Amino acid sequence: MEPSADTRFEVTDPATGAVVGTAPDHGPDAALKAVAEAHDAFAAWSATPPRHRSEVLSAAHRGMIAAKDRLAALIVSENGKSRADAEAEVGYAAEFFRWYAEEAVRIPGSFGTAPAGGVHNIVTRAPVGVAALVTPWNFPAAMATRKIAPALAAGCTAVLKPAAETPLTALAIGEILLEAGVPEGAVHVVPTTSAAPVVSAWLSDPRVRKLSFTGSTGVGRTLLSQCADRVLNTSMELGGNAPFVVAEDADVDAAVQGAMVAKFRNSGQACTAANRFYVHRRVADTFVERFGKAVEALKVGHGDQGAQIGPVISAGAADGIRSLVEDAVAGGARVAHHATVPSELPRSFVAPTVLTGVSHDAAIVREEIFGPVAPVLVWEDEDELIEQANATEYGLAAYVYAGSADAAMRIGGRLEAGMVGINRGLVSDPSAPFGGVKQSGLGREGAELGLEEYLEPTYFSVAHT
């Protein structure tokens, strides 16, 4: 499920720097060949009965579950996350195939009589065509299946560009799709070290009718500009800066447990990760003490050796996170708690850290950290809390812990976010619409809405007597 390539590039383990595999390095010509083959496959796949498409996706789900150990090992080796995180990701990623296997046979339509009479209104849904899918490195399995599954369920064909840091998992999923019965050419995995020329070639090709991108807001803006030239159907899942709010009546132990998940899953490298912790003054000391003890207990190390926290994706990324911490401390923040990073580990490992006394205008509050650092800010007035929490261009996820359901829903409803976790630190679910507001993206992935991103409505106005 990949076009041929004359060259290959090395994939390294961010925990060790060791080469763990190679991937074909495709350029624009190979990328356009993949589009041509996906376009040729579209007519037959879109005409395939929904029940058969459903059965193929069900087989892909079973194939991923059967390959869980192999896929988890790939994710650990090329991404660096802990084995537990990797196994959880494979299970989550596989669920998109199962969910959209069920949705493939429920593509909506409607029939009715026009209010004036004499005309029947019929609305159907058709697949948009060839979809270009661009995914990041932080969830190499889940980001791929969250796009591929609804595209195939809708009857689209697809070309996928995985991140150059983590192409091996995507290639393995491509093989599973072939074994599940996806026709040759219907899905192409196109690894490359030249992302911009490849994606630009796709966006300029009239055979490509859809772009679904997950990545940074900055790159998303650039791609939206390119898509405007062709008025291309576009979905964007971009950056985040999630507030994690702890109310004065919250169950502090539950809040700490949720904070550990919301902050430290995948070493904090998630767009939905809690980025700023707003804790009510009455419970702030207790929360920081208990949260800090849990952070200090985290084991940092190689993902395949039982560690809970692995490296961030690169030494450069780690340096950027440490720079944010140093800037916060220079502005008056204090490192209240941190885990221990064994001295023999390379620079790509960052100590899980809790900061207190953080200024509201510190860079670590304004920017997406994408690492295992938790800045804690104290609040008392709810209106001021909401103003501070919403003072960002992002609006992807938010979290609220409160003992009162009324308070939790009131605060959650005032936060500008596409997803709000109420008394839980995890919001992602294949059956729920994933996406944000403001500059965190356009459209939704998952749920019924995720399928509609790959469908176009057609309206028939039928006269009758």
BADRENNU-190713 format. One record per atom (N, C-alpha, C, CB): x, y, z. Coordinates in steps of 0.02 Angstrom, whole numbers, plus 50000, padded with zeros to 5 digits. Glycine has a CB too. Layout:
<rs>
XYZ
...
</rs>
This chain:
<rs>
500414994050000
500005000050000
500435006350000
499535000050060
501005005949968
501435011749963
501755011749894
501975011750018
501835017549863
502175017949799
502915016449808
502075024849767
503245014449754
503955012849758
504355019149769
504185009249694
504935018249802
505385023949814
506105021549804
505295026749886
506515026149777
507205024349763
507645024949825
507475028749708
507445028949873
507855030049933
507455028449995
508115037249935
507805027450050
507495026050114
507815030550167
507565018550133
507465031650221
507745035650276
507705031650340
507375042450283
508145033350386
508195029750449
507695032450500
508905030150477
507425027950540
506975029650594
507325027950659
506285025950588
507355032750706
507745031750767
507295031650829
508275037150773
507555028450880
507225028250945
507415034550984
507425021750985
506925038751002
507105044951038
507395043651108
506495049351045
507305037551134
507575035851199
508315034251197
507195030051230
508545031951138
509245029751133
509625032751075
509265022251128
509255035151025
509575037450964
509745031750916
510205041150980
509605025650935
509765019850892
509275019450834
509735013350933
509525017150777
509115016050718
508685009850729
509545015450654
508025010650722
507565005050733
507245002550669
507025007050782
507385005850614
507105003650550
507205008950498
506365002050558
506985007450437
507015012250383
506325012450348
507575010550332
506205017950314
505575018750278
505725021850210
505075023250317
505315020350160
505415023350094
505315030850097
504925020250043
505745034350062
505725041750063
505445044149997
506445044750075
504795045749997
504445047549936
504485055049924
503735045249939
504515056749860
504485063649840
503815065149807
505055065349793
503735071249780
503095073149749
502875068549692
503145080049723
503345066049652
503145061749596
502815055349621
503755060049551
503125052249671
502835046149699
502175047649734
503325042849748
502155053449766
501535055349800
500955056149751
501635061849839
501095059049693
500575059849642
500395053149609
500795064849589
500875048649605
500705041949580
500225038549628
501355037749572
500335039549693
499875036749742
499175039649734
500135038049813
499125046149720
498475049249708
498145046249646
498555056949699
498535045149593
498255042249532
497955035449546
498785041849478
498305031349585
498065024649599
497455024849646
498615020349630
497465029449694
496885030149737
496275032649698
497045035049795
496405037149650
495855039549607
495575033949564
496105045249562
496015029749537
495785024049497
495375019149539
496375020549465
495565018449603
495215013649647
494565016449674
495665011749704
494465022949667
493885026049699
493215023649672
493925033549691
493155022949607
492505021149578
492265014449606
492565020749502
492715009549607
492505002949631
492375002949706
493034997749614
492805006349744
492705006249817
492085010049838
493315009149852
491955015749806
491365019649824
490725015949805
491385026449790
490765011549754
490185007649734
490115001149773
490225006149660
490604999649815
490574993549856
490004994149906
491254992249892
489594989049913
489034989549961
489284991350031
488644983049963
488924995550066
489124997450134
489244991450179
488605001950164
488854986250172
488954980350214
489644977350203
488414975050200
489874977150141
490534974350127
491074978950155
490634973350052
490994985550146
491484990050176
491514989150251
491314997450159
490934988050281
490904986850353
491294980650373
490174986150376
491204975350334
491554969050350
492304969750343
491304963450304
492534973650294
493254974850286
493524978650346
493394978850221
493164983650368
493394987450427
493384983150490
492954993650437
492894978850496
492884974150553
493494969650552
492234969950552
493674967350492
494264963150486
494894967050504
494324960350415
494914973550486
495494977750505
495534978450580
495434984650472
494954979050614
494954979450687
495244973050716
494234980550713
495014967350692
495274961050717
496024960350703
494894955150686
496234962750645
496934962250628
497374966450674
497044964450556
497134972350692
497524976450738
497564973350807
497224983450743
497014970550830
497024967350896
497494961350896
496314965050916
497484957650842
497944951850837
498674954050836
497774947650774
498794959950807
499484962450802
499664967350857
499584965850734
499274967250912
499354972350965
500074972550992
498874970951022
500364966851006
501034966851034
501544969750985
501234959751055
501484967750922
501964970150872
501884977650861
501864966450805
501274980050857
501154987150847
501384991250907
500424988550833
501254988750967
501474992351027
502234992851030
501214988851090
502564987451010
503294987551010
503564992650960
503574980550993
503224993150902
503424998150852
503345005250880
503014997450788
502785006450913
502655013150941
503175014850994
501955013450970
503335010151038
503845011351089
504505013051056
503915005251136
504685009351004
505355010250975
505415016650935
505505004350931
504895018750899
504975024650857
504705031050889
504635023650792
504255030250939
503975036050973
504265037151042
503225035350978
504445031751077
504755032251142
504285031751201
505115038551147
503625031351189
503155031251244
503205024751283
502445032351219
502915024651342
502935018651384
502555012951351
502655020151454
502715006851371
502365001051342
501625001351358
502674994551369
501455003451419
500745003851437
500385008951394
500665005751512
500695014751382
500395019851339
500325017151268
500825026151339
500825013551244
500815010951176
500255005751167
501485007951157
500185001351216
499654996351211
498964999551214
499734991251268
498895004651256
498265008251259
498115011651193
498265013351316
498625014451162
498515017751097
498285012751044
499145021251074
498585006851042
498385001950992
497655000051001
498824995650996
497454998951063
496754997251076
496285002851055
496644995651149
496475008951071
496075014751052
496045015550976
496365021151084
496625014750943
496655015450871
496225010150836
497385014850847
496245004050861
495854998750830
495105000150835
496004992050863
494905003450889
494185004850899
493895009250843
494085008250966
494305013250810
494045017250755
493815012850697
494565022250731
494185007450686
493965002750634
493304999450654
494504997450620
493234997550717
492614994350738
492034999350736
492694991450809
492155005450762
491615010450763
491365011950692
491845016850797
491835013150646
491625014950579
491405009050537
492195018550544
491575003050559
491264997150528
490514997350542
491584990550555
490334999450602
489624999950620
489295005950587
489555000450696
489655011450578
489365017350548
489315016850472
489785023450565
489715012550441
489715012050368
489035010150340
490225006950345
488645006450380
487975004250356
487425009050379
487824997150382
487625014850407
487125019650431
487235026550401
487155020050507
487485026850341
487575033350308
486895036550299
487945032550239
486795042650324
486125045450327
485865048050260
486115051150376
485215048450255
484865051450199
484165053350223
484825046550138
483805056950181
483135058950202
482675059550141
483145065650240
482025058850155
481505059450103
480915063050134
481295052350076
480635067750098
480055071250123
479715075250069
480255075850179
479125077650085
478745081750038
478875089150052
477985080150043
479005092950000
479105100150008
478485103350039
479285103449941
478555108350081
477975111450114
477435113750066
478205117150156
477635116050006
477145118549958
476785112949922
477475123149909
477035106749929
476725101049895
476965100449823
475975101649897
476815094649794
476995093449724
477715091649712
476835099449686
478135091649763
478855090249755
479085085849812
479275096849752
479455080649796
479795076649846
480515079049853
479765069149828
480745080049914
481435081849928
481805075549951
481485087449982
482315073649914
482725067849931
483435070149941
482675062349875
483735068349998
484425070250012
484825063850024
484475074950074
485365063149986
485815057349994
486505059950012
485835053049929
486945055450031
487645057150046
488105053050000
487815055850122
488595056349971
489085052949928
489785054249954
489015055349854
490255049449945
490945050649967
491265056349928
491365044249960
491695060249963
491975066149930
492475064349876
492315070549982
492825058549882
493325056649833
493975054749867
493445062349784
494525056249834
495185054649862
495325059449920
495745055049808
495495056749977
495645060750037
496395060550051
495245058250098
496695066350061
497385066850082
497395067550158
497755072950048
497745063050191
497755062750264
498465064050288
497505055850289
498545068650335
499205070550361
499185069950437
499415077850339
499625065750464
499595064150535
500255065750570
499425056750544
500225066950637
500815068650676
501145062450706
500635073550731
501675063650744
502065058150772
501835055950841
502785060150775
501425059950876
501315058450947
500855052450959
501025064450981
500405051050912
499985045050915
499985041850846
499245046750939
500525038350829
500615036150759
500095031050735
501285033150752
499785027350781
499265022650761
498585026050761
499255016550807
498415029350816
497735032150825
497605037750776
497645034650896
498095042050762
497965047550716
497855044950645
498555052450717
498165039350628
498055036350562
497375033150557
498595031250547
497185029050606
496545025550601
495955030250609
496505019950652
496035035650647
495485040450657
495305043850592
495685045550710
495765044050544
495625046950479
495465041550427
496215051150456
495845036250426
495745031050375
495065027750383
496305025750379
494865026250444
494255022350455
493625025950429
494165021050529
493515032350447
492915035550419
492955036650344
492805042250453
493565037950318
493635038750246
493415032450209
494365040450227
493655026650231
493465020350199
492735018850210
493895014650225
492475020150269
491775018850283
491325022950237
491605020450356
491525029050222
491125033450179
491165031450106
491355040550186
491675027450088
491775025650018
492335029449984
491145026649980
492725033250023
493295036849996
493905032349991
493455042950039
494365034249949
495035031449951
495505036649980
495265029149880
496115034749997
496525039350036
497265038550022
496405038450110
497625044050030
498355044050033
498555047050100
498675048249973
498985043550136
499175045450204
499905047150208
499015039850253
500065053150233
500755054950248
500855054850324
500935061950219
501185049650349
501335049650421
501935054050436
501475042550446
502035055750499
502615059750518
503255055950504
502565061650593
503775059550485
504415056250470
504715053050531
504895061350440
504535055550591
504805052550653
504515045650666
504665057150712
503895044350642
503545038150661
503175034950602
503055039550717
503525033150548
503175030350490
503045022850495
503565031650428
503425019350538
503395012050538
502715009350560
503935009250584
502415012750609
501755010550632
501235011350576
501535014650693
501265016850540
500785017950485
500875012850430
500865025050456
501495011150415
501615006050364
501344999350385
502375005550349
501414997750450
501144991450475
500384991350471
501374990250548
500064996950485
499334997350479
499124996650407
499075004050508
499504999350361
499364998450290
499354991150270
499865002150248
499824987250297
499844980150283
499234976650312
500484977050311
499024978550371
498434975650403
497814977050361
498344978450475
497764983050333
497194984750291
497164980450228
497214992150272
497734979250198
497754974850140
497514967850158
498464974550111
497764965350213
497574958650235
496824958350252
497984956550296
496544963950273
495834964150291
495374964450231
495704970150336
495654965850172
495254965950112
495174972650079
494594963350127
495524977850104
495514984250069
495854983450002
495854989850112
495534985449947
495834984349881
496504987749872
495354986649827
496924984749830
497554987949812
497414994849784
497944983649760
497794999749808
497725006449783
497235010749821
497525006249713
496795007749861
496285011649896
496575015849953
495745007149922
497105013349984
497455017150036
498205016650022
497295014350108
498525022250017
499255022550008
499565025950067
499435026149942
500085022850096
500485025950149
501115028750116
500665020750206
501235035150125
501755038650087
502235042150137
501455043850038
502705038450166
503195041750210
503645046350169
503605036450248
503895051550201
504335056150166
504715060450217
503945060650117
505295062650197
505655067750236
505565074650205
506405066050242
505165074950152
505025081250118
504275082650121
505265081150044
504035083850182
503305084350193
502995089950152
503165085450266
503285095850152
502965101650120
502875100550045
503385107950131
503385098250007
503275097049936
502765091649921
503925095249902
502755086349962
502275080949951
501565083349963
502435075049998
501445086650019
500765088950034
500555094349986
500725091550107
501005098749966
500835103949917
500635100849850
501425108749907
500985095549830
500815092149768
500115089249773
501315086549752
499935086449829
499255083749838
498735089249835
499205080049905
498865094749869
498365100049872
498265103549805
498565105149924
498755102949760
498705105949694
498385101249643
499385108049670
498285094949662
498035089849615
497265089849617
498315082849632
496935090949561
496195091149562
495865084449580
495935093249495
496255079049578
495965072549597
495895071949673
496395066849570
496255076049710
496195076049784
495615080649802
496865078449818
495125077949838
494515081849853
494435083249927
493915078049827
494915081149968
494845081850040
495535082050073
494425076050070
495625086450122
496215086350164
495995085650236
496645092750155
496285080850271
496205080250343
496895080550374
495825073650364
497005085650416
497665086950444
497635087250520
497965093550417
498105083950552
498205084750624
498915087050636
498055078050663
498995092550671
499655095250684
499615102050716
500055095650619
500135105950709
500165112450742
499715117550708
500885114950742
499515122450747
499095127750720
499455131650666
498865132450776
500105132750675
500485136450625
500485133050557
501195137450649
500625126550557
500615122850493
499905122550466
500895115750502
499415121850511
498715121650489
498525128050452
498265120650548
498745133750477
498585140050443
498875140050372
498865146050483
499495137650365
499815137450299
499425132950251
500535135050306
499225127150276
498855122450234
498165125250215
498775115750269
497835128650261
497195131750246
497265136850190
496895135050308
497815140450191
497935145350138
498005141950071
498555149450153
498355136350070
498435132550007
497775129649985
498955127050015
497375127150033
496735124150016
496255129249987
496425120850077
496335135550007
495885140749983
495915141549907
496045147450016
496485140149877
496555140949805
496085136249767
497275139549784
495935130449796
495495125649763
494835124849801
495835118949756
494725128849852
494125128349895
494045120949915
493485131049857
494585118249942
494615111149958
494245109550023
495335108749962
493865104250023
493545101750084
494085100150135
493105095350069
494045103150194
494605102950241
494375101650312
494995109450239
494735097150346
494665096050418
495335097350451
494415088750433
495315100750508
495935102650543
495875101050617
496085110050532
496345097250643
496385096250715
497065098950736
496305088550736
497055104650770
497665108550780
497875108650853
497575115650755
498225113750874
498525113950940
498035115050996
499045119150942
498285114351057
497865115251116
498245118551172
497585108551140
497875121051221
498165124051281
497655122951337
498335131751272
497535116651354
496965114751395
497035117051468
496865107251394
496525120651494
496515122051565
496235116151604
496085128351578
496505114951663
496265109751708
496055113351772
496825104251722
495405113751783
495125117651838
494935113151896
494515121651814
495165114951956
494975111452017
494585116352060
495605108652054
493945114752071
493515119152111
493625117852186
492775118052092
493365122452227
493485121952299
493145115852330
493235128152334
492615113252298
492265107452326
492455100952291
491515108352323
492995101052252
493195095152215
493455089652261
493735096852163
493385083552240
493715077852271
494455078252250
493385070852251
494885080252297
495575081652279
495935075352255
495945084552339
495815069752287
496145063552265
495935061752194
495985057852313
495295062552179
495055061152111
495365066052061
494295061552107
495425072352082
495725077352039
496465075852025
495665084352070
496815073552075
497515071652065
497565065752017
497845069852133
497135060852027
497145055051982
497005057251910
496615049852005
496505061551901
496355064051834
496915068151805
495725067951835
497245072151848
497795076351825
498375072151800
498025080951881
498505066551832
499055062251811
498935059551740
499145056451860
498315058051725
498145055651658
498155061351608
497445052251657
497815066851626
497755072451579
498425075651563
497275077651607
498895075551609
499535078751599
500075074151572
499775081851663
500125068051599
500725064051587
500645058351538
500965061351650
500035057351511
499965052351459
500415054251400
499215051751436
500785049351376
501265050551321
501755056151338
500885052351256
501965056351401
502455061251425
502225068451412
503125060151391
501565069551413
501295076151403
501245078251330
501705081051439
501415073751285
501425075451213
500765073651180
502005071751178
500245077251200
499585076351171
499265083251164
499145071651215
498905084251110
498575090751100
498035091951151
498285091151029
497775086551181
497265087151233
497565087451303
496785081351229
498225087251309
498545087151375
498365093351415
499305086651368
498255092351480
498165098051525
498795102351523
498005095651598
498715108651507
499295112951499
499365117851557
499235116851434
498795119751588
498795124651642
498315122151696
498575131851616
498535122051758
498135119551813
497895125451856
498535114551857
497245126651856
496945131951895
496605128751956
496425136151853
496895129752015
496665126352075
496405131552125
497235122052107
495815130352151
495525135152199
495965135752260
494815132952219
496035141852284
496485143352340
496365138852400
496415150552360
495735137152415
495585133252475
495865126152471
494825132952485
495975123552411
496225116652406
496905116452372
495735112352368
497195122252358
497815122452318
498385118852352
498005129652305
498495120252417
499065117052452
498985109452454
499125119852523
498375107152468
498255099952472
498355096752403
497555098552498
498085100052352
498155097252284
498885096852264
497765101552233
499255102252274
499965102352253
500355097052291
500275109252265
500225096252356
500585091152395
500455084152368
500385091652469
499825082552357
499655075752335
499855074552262
498905074452344
499735079652221
499945079152151
500695078552147
499705085452111
501055082452186
501785082252186
502055075452206
502055087552231
501755072352257
501985065652277
501885060552221
501605063352341
501315061152186
501195056552131
501695057652074
500475057352105
501875063852062
502355065452010
503045062852029
502375073051997
503245063952091
503905061652114
503965054052109
504025063952186
503405050552113
503425043152110
503465040452039
502805040352144
503395044751989
503415042351920
504105039651903
503235048051871
504115033951868
504745030951846
504895033351776
504705023151849
505475036351768
505685039051704
506205034451673
505975046251711
506105032651609
506595028251577
506335025751511
506765022551622
506625020151488
506445017251424
505755014051428
506975012151401
505365015151376
504685012751375
504625005151378
504345015151315
505125001651354
505094994251355
505414991351418
505434991451293
505564995551467
505864993151529
505434994951590
506564996051537
504784995751578
504324996851634
504255004051657
504534992951690
504565008751621
504515015751641
503815018351624
505045020051606
503585023251664
502935026551651
503025032651607
502605028551717
503605035851610
503745041851571
504355040551528
503865048051618
504255040951463
504805040151416
505085046951395
504585036251355
505475046951342
505755053251318
505235057351281
506355051951271
505365063751270
504985067451221
505295065851153
504985075251235
504995068251100
505155065651033
505865067151011
504685068550983
506185072251039
506865073851018
507215077951072
506865077750951
507875078251066
508265082251113
508095089651105
509015081151102
507955091851043
507775098751032
507115100551066
507725100050958
506625095951062
505995097051096
506095097451171
505485091551078
506525093151198
506665093151269
506985099751291
507125087351288
507435102351250
507755108651267
507245114351268
508315110251216
506765114151222
506245119151221
505815119051283
505815118251160
505655113051308
505255112351369
505645114951429
505045105051380
506285113151433
506695115551489
506765123151487
507385112251487
506785125951427
506825133151421
506195136551448
506945135151348
505615133551437
504995136251464
505005136051540
504395132351437
505265130651568
505315130151641
505785135451669
505555123151662
506355136151637
506845141051660
506565148151656
507485140551619
506195149551603
505875156151596
505365157351651
505545156851527
504975152151668
504475152851721
504805154051788
504035146651724
505335150451802
505695151251865
506005158251870
506235145851873
506285160551815
506565167251814
506035172551828
506915168751747
505405170951811
504865175551823
504535174751890
504355174751770
504815170551934
504565169852002
504255163152019
504065175052013
504195158551970
503915151951985
504425147752024
503725148351919
504165142452055
504585138052095
504455130752074
504455138952171
504995126952068
504925119752055
504745116552122
505595116652025
504105114952129
503855112252192
503985104752199
503105113552198
503925101152144
504035093952144
504295091852076
503375090152162
504675086452076
504895083652012
505095076352021
505485087651981
505035072651968
505275065751967
506025065751953
504895061451915
506325060051963
507045059351952
507185056351883
507365055052007
507625059551846
507845056751782
508535053651793
507875062351726
508595047051784
509245043851793
509785047251752
509205036451775
510365048051781
510895052051749
511135049051683
511485052651796
511045042551673
511305039551612
510845040651552
511395032151623
510255043451564
509785044451509
509985050451467
509065045251535
509845050451402
510045055951359
509615062151369
510015053851287
509795067451332
509485074051340
508745074151320
509855079051298
508505069051286
507805068951264
507325067551320
507715063851209
507575065851380
507145064651437
507075071051478
507425058951481
506445072651495
506295078551535
505965076251600
505825083451496
506185079051656
505905077151720
505185079551727
506335080051777
504715075051742
504035077251759
504075082251817
503585071251778
503755087951809
503865093551854
503205097051870
504355098551824
503145099251933
502575103451955
502855110251974
502185100152015
502595115451943
502795122251957
502245125951995
502965125951891
502435129752045
501965134052081
502195141352075
501895131952156
501745145952094
501925152952090
502025155452020
502535154252130
501685152351972
501785154051901
501385160251884
501575148151856
501695164751846
501365170851824
500865169151769
501885176051799
500305172751769
499795171451718
500035173151647
499175175451733
500535177451642
500775179151575
501425175651557
500875186651570
501615170551596
502225166751581
502135162951516
502395161851639
502685162151480
502655158551416
502395151451425
503345158351384
502555148351481
502345141351492
501585140851501
502695138551554
501255146351517
500525146651522
500225148251454
500305151751574
500545152551416
500275154851352
500395149951296
500575161551334
500935145951300
501125141551245
500945134251262
501875142251230
500885130351210
500765123151218
501425119851239
500475119851153
501445116851298
502075114251324
502295107951286
502005112551399
501845103451275
501975097051242
502535093151277
502155098151168
502475092951343
502955089451383
502705088651454
503625093051383
503075085051497
502835083051563
502935088251617
503165076751584
502695094351606
502765099751655
502075102551669
503245105251629
501915103451734
501255105751755
501305112251794
500905100351798
501155117951762
501135124251799
500475125051836
501245130151751
500515126651901
499915127351942
499805134751958
499985123252008
499185137051945
498985143851961
498395143452009
498805147851897
498335148352053
497815148452105
497275153352085
498115150152174
496645151452098
496085155852083
495585156152141
495725153652018
495205161552143
494665162352192
494015164652160
494875167252247
494065169552115
493475172352084
493335168652018
493555180052071
492725166052011
492565162051952
492605166051887
491875158951959
492365172151888
492395176251827
493115177451805
492035182951839
493565178651852
494265179551835
494565173051809
494665182051896
494365167451840
494595160951816
494405159951743
494295155251859
493785161151727
493555160051658
493915164651610
492795161251653
494015170851630
494375175551586
495085173151573
494395182551618
495425170751624
496105168351616
496135161851576
496445167351684
495665157351590
495665150851555
495535151751481
495155146251586
495115156651463
494935157751393
495405162551357
494235160351389
495915165051392
496365169951362
496905166451321
496695174251417
496685162951269
497135159351225
496805158651157
497325152451254
497215158051105
496935157051038
496675149951029
497455158450985
496855145451076
496655138451070
495995137051105
497205133951099
495675131651085
495045129651117
494895122351103
494475134051093
495375118051117
495285110951101
494955107251159
495955107551084
495315106351215
495055102651272
495095106751335
495445095951281
494705104751385
494725107751451
494495102451500
494275114251455
494665103451564
494485098551616
494235102351677
495095093951634
493715099751708
493445102851769
493315097451821
492795106751753
493575098451881
493425094151938
493055098251990
494085090951968
492455095952007
492045099352057
491595094252090
491625105152024
491435095352154
490995090752190
490275091652169
491065091752264
490085097652152
489405099252131
489345098652055
489205106352154
488865094652032
488755094051961
488555100751930
488205088851947
488185104751968
487985111351943
488605115651931
487515114751992
489065115651979
489665119751973
490095117251915
490065119652038
490165110651910
490585107751857
490315109551788
490615100151864
489665108851778
489365110351713
489355117851700
488655107451709
489265121851752
489265129151743
489955131551720
489065132751809
490475129251756
491155131251737
491335128351669
491665128951791
491185121951659
491345118851595
491005122251537
491145111551597
490375124351547
490005127551495
490275134451477
489295128051514
490645137551522
490925144151509
491615143851477
490955148151574
491915138051477
492575137251447
492515136551372
492935131251477
492945139951336
492935139751263
493355133851239
493205146351232
493015128151232
493355121951213
492855117451177
493655118351274
493115113551130
492695108851094
492545102651133
493015106951030
492955101151184
492865095151226
493015097051298
493335089351201
492595094951343
492685096351414
492615089951454
492185101751439
493135088151491
493095082351535
492835084551603
493795079051542
492285081751625
492005083451691
492165077751739
491225084551686
492595079251788
492815074451838
493125068251805
492225072251881
493475069351750
493885064151720
494435067451679
493465059351675
494995063951673
495585066851641
495705064351571
496175065551681
495205061151541
495275058451473
494635059851435
495435050851474
494685062951376
494085064651338
494035060851273
494065072051324
494565057751250
494565054651184
494145048151184
495275053151162
493715047451134
493305041451127
493075041151054
492695041551176
493155035351021
492945034950950
492205036650939
493065027950925
491795035750990
491075037050983
490895044250996
490695032551028
491385048551011
491255055551028
491595060150977
491495057151099
491315066050964
491615070550915
492235074050943
491105075850893
492805072850913
493445075550935
493605081650893
494015070150931
493715087350926
493905093350889
493835099450933
493495094150826
494055105150907
494065111150947
493745117150915
494755112750964
493775122650952
493515129050928
494095133950923
492955131750976
493945140050902
494455145150891
495005142350845
494755147550959
495635143250862
496165141050817
496415134050833
496745145950820
495995130150865
496155123050876
495875118550822
495895120850944
495545121350772
495365117150716
494685118450685
495385110250738
494535114350635
493915114650598
493655107550589
494005118050529
493015106450602
492725099850593
492835095450653
493015096650531
492615089250647
492665084450702
492875077650676
491995083850739
493225073850719
493395066950704
493065062550756
494175065950704
492905056350736
492545051850782
491805053050777
492785052850853
491425048350805
490695048750808
490395049150737
490475054750850
489745050750734
489415051450670
489685057450631
488655052250680
489875062750667
490145068650634
490785067250597
490255074150685
491195062550622
491815060850589
491695057750521
492215056150631
491155053950514
490975050950450
490745056350401
490435045550458
490355061150425
490095066350382
490635070750352
489615070650421
491235070850384
491785074750356
492005072050288
492375074750405
491835065750273
492035062650210
491445061550162
492375055950224
490895064850177
490295064150136
490045070950113
489735060550176
489765071150052
489445077150027
488705075850016
489785079549961
488265080250040
487545079150028
487355080949956
487135083150077
486915077049928
486615078649863
485855079049873
486805073249809
485565084349848
484845085449856
484495084449788
484695092549884
483995080249786
483585079049727
482895082149739
483535071449710
482685086549694
482015089449696
481605085949642
482035097149685
481135081649664
480785077149618
480055079349613
480845069749643
479845081449554
479155083449545
478705077349542
479085087649481
478105078049569
477615072549565
476925075649561
477675067749626
476475071749537
475785074149531
475325070149577
475535073749459
</rs>
